[in-house]
Amino acid sequence: MWWLLIIFAVLFYIFFMRKGRSGQERGYSDESIDGVLIQKILLATKKQLPPGYEPIDTVYVNRNPDGTVESRFMFLDLGKYSGVQYDVKANMNKDGTVAVSAIETSVPSELEAAYKPFIPDQTYADYSEIKFARVQ
């Protein structure tokens, strides 16, 4: 009979106590963000970035009590083949457009070039010079 009390206590904790551990301490609401709004924020952010940055991941999108939206996106820098993470703050205008108020790099890429090109030197031979060994 005591195991029934333990199960009830665990279920009570899971359903009623976890509400206090959500983003409500920071003022975020539990309502979901519309996918169209996320797409508009991504497009507005991409317009403010240099050419060659493509979005690859949405880390999070949270709506603040004042109506602003805080989000974090991962972009791929096609010139350096590296990921860049941006923190974006945006506002939704009355006409349905999105105005990005701040873009900050949360994880900057410090790479000069991620991949070095092949430079032939004395250690490599042409394909025509390679002789195949027969396995006996």
N, C-alpha and C positions, 0 to 999 in steps of 0.2 A: 504494500500500500504506500510506502514511503517513496517508491520510484515514481508513482503517479504525481506526487507533490513536486518532485524534482523536474519532471517533464513540464508540468504546469508553470513552474518558475522560469524555466528556460524559454518557453513560448511567450510568457509575459514579457521577459526581457527583450526578446527578438522583435516583438510587434510594437511595444509601447516605449521602450527606452532608446531605441535606435533613432527615433525622430530627433532627439537632441544632439545627435552626432553628425547631422547633415550640414550643409552649407549655411544653415540659418544663423549660426553664430556670427558669420561675416555679413549677414543681411541678404544672402541670395535666396531666391524663391525656389520652391520645388517644382514649379511648372516647367514643362519642356519648352525648348526654343524651336520655333518653326524652321524647317529645313530651308525654306525660301529666304528667310532672314539670314541664315548662315551663308547661303550662296551669295547674297547681296554683299555681305561683309567681306567675303573672300574676293569678289570681283572689285570692290572699292579698294581693298588693300593691294591687290595686284596692280591696279592702275597707278598707285603711288610708289611701287617698287621699280627698280631698273629692269629693262627687258632681259628675259632669260631666266626668270624666277617662276617656277610652276608649283602650285600647292600640291602637297602629297599627303598631309594628315591634319585633321582637326583634333587638337589635344583636348580642349574644353571650350565651352561657351556658356557664360553665366550672365544672367540679367540682374542688375543692381536695383535696389529699391527706387532710386531716382530715375530709372528708365534707361540708363546707359547700359551698354553691353560690353563686358570684358571677355576677351577670347585669346586663345593661343593657337597658332597655326605653325605647321612645319612646311617650309618651302624647299624645293630643290634648286640650287644654283647650277644651271646647266653649263655655265662657263668653267666652273671649278669642280663640278661633280661633288658638291658637298651640301649637306643639309643646313638650313638656317632656320632658327625658331624665332617667331615674332609674337610679342604681346601686343594686342590691338584693342583699343577702346573706340567704340562707335556709338553713334546716336541714330535713332530712327526718326526721320522727318515726317511731318504730317502728310506729305504727298506720297509716302511709301519708299522714298529713296533713303539711302544710308550715307551718313557723313562720318568719316573716320576722323577722330579727334587726336589720336596719338598712336604711333607705331614705334615700338622699342624692340631692339634685338635682345632676346633673353639669353640666347646661346650663340655668340658670334662665331663665325668660322675664321680661323687664323691661318688658313692654308694659302700658300702662294699658288700652288697647283697640286691638286690631289694626286694626279697620275702623271708620271714622267713618260714622255714618248720614247720609243725605241731609238737608240743611237748606235749604229753599227760600229764595232771596233775590231781589234785583232782576235778576240776570242771566238767570234762567230764565223762560220764558213757558209759559203753559198750552198744552196740546195743541190746544185749540180755536182758539187765536190763531195757530197756525203755518199759513202758507200754503205750499202746495207749488209750486215753480217748475216750469214746463214746459220740458223740454229740447227745443230746436228744431234 
